Amino acid sequence: MDLFQQSISSLRKQLGSGEICPADILDSLATSIEAKNEAIGAYLSYDLDAARDEAKTVDLTLPLGGIPIAIKDNINVKGQPCSCASNFLQGAYTAPYDATVISKLRAAGAIPYGRTNMDEFAMGSSTENSALGKTVNPHDHTRAPGGSSGGSAAAVASHTAIAALGSDTGGSIRQPASHCGVVGLKPSYGRVSRYGLVAFASSLDQIGPITQNVEDAALLLNTICGSDALDATSLDQNVPDFTQGLHDGVAGMKLGLPKEYFGEGIDPAVREQVNKAIAGLESAGAELVEISLPHTEYAVATYYIIAPAEASSNLSRFDGVRYGNRAKTPADMLDLYRSSRDQGFGPEVKRRIILGTYVLSSGYYDAYYNRAQKVRTLIRQDFQNAYQDVDAILAPVSPNAAPLLGADKDNPLQQYLADIFTISANLAGICGISVPCGKVSSDSGNPLPVGLQILGPHMGEEKILKIARAAEKLG
Ligand code: GLN
């Protein structure tokens, strides 16, 4: 097997024994990127020469020593562009510092070398909202990779990256991982520092790994998690070695099946694959328990009030004065703000800013934003109640396999509705992982991957990784 096709753990073994050196991995990766990136479009930019320089001095005894990692384009890596796939920042902003996850990766010997495509400012579920280019699904080039971390998922799936980081505000790690047939982990809120992640919705955002297998997800989580003085919402508790106990199996575990997640609206072929994985976990010794998450039906509406509200506030910093695009020859100060924003932001970002500003405005704040916060509490309580009886919850990731490119072009609401199975985890602050569980056939004849989603309680990553590993073993 070529080096570019191998997992972190396999490469680490060969680096450790001296069979290969980091430059060999980068050379192999370069061949793969050059051969495939034009067709797939996973990267916005990469710099393998700089990576080769870094590789010369890397300490191979470190846990990720010599491993190149692709980074979603909303995470700051000092000296590299950070555009959030937006015209606002493209060509106009170079990261002046490392995000905490990047400092941690570097301290573990990893090399961040490339920027992956995404929906503009992480708003979307297909990566088609990128202002900077198209990413296709490596399994079928007429289909979207999912989003918003579609570049990271497509890079790992096409073996143009060994592993990647993404961010998940409402499903943006798990959903593209599911559509591309790779593993995607959204950590619990507070597990990973958000310092240096360009904020979309601060109470929902988390950075997490997108990898070829569950063990690599555990390895990356080991490195990036932990409390951080630079992010007051990062938590200092229970930071185990996530690779320990990974292979313990699911015997004796109680796994909940929320009835609201298996009703109408799921493609029957997707449901069949998810059910097959669930049956496999049962044969491996897990006990299945039917549960209810009664406020699920309000999750999409709640998320699409809270996320745009926070986005409208976070994106107010893009004003033409401090960052990125600045309108030429504005008539006055107000016109500078207005024109810079009008030119810089794409249609979905504008839609969210307008929606968010509306729900936060005087007179509507109580009716929309405040009420959404109350429903958010009910959604969180649904999960807390469920975890009294079960260790983790099993669910689909998305009602469908990867959509055709352009399928939701004129219907953003349709795309919002497809987030139904992923956004509750962000509203509740819990952790979730998508692990490939099968394939469905499509009209175009290419089998499309489907993911099983495992949702764990807050700070329950050890459990969901163990279950994901058991699911992965089912094949
Ligand atoms: N699809 C959701 C949205 O558009 C989630 C995006 C994300 O997780 N970044 O907001």
Residues whose N, C-alpha, C, O or C-beta is under 5 A from the ligand:
A	BS01	LIG	A122 M123 G124 S125 S148 S167 D168 T169 G170 G171 S172 D419
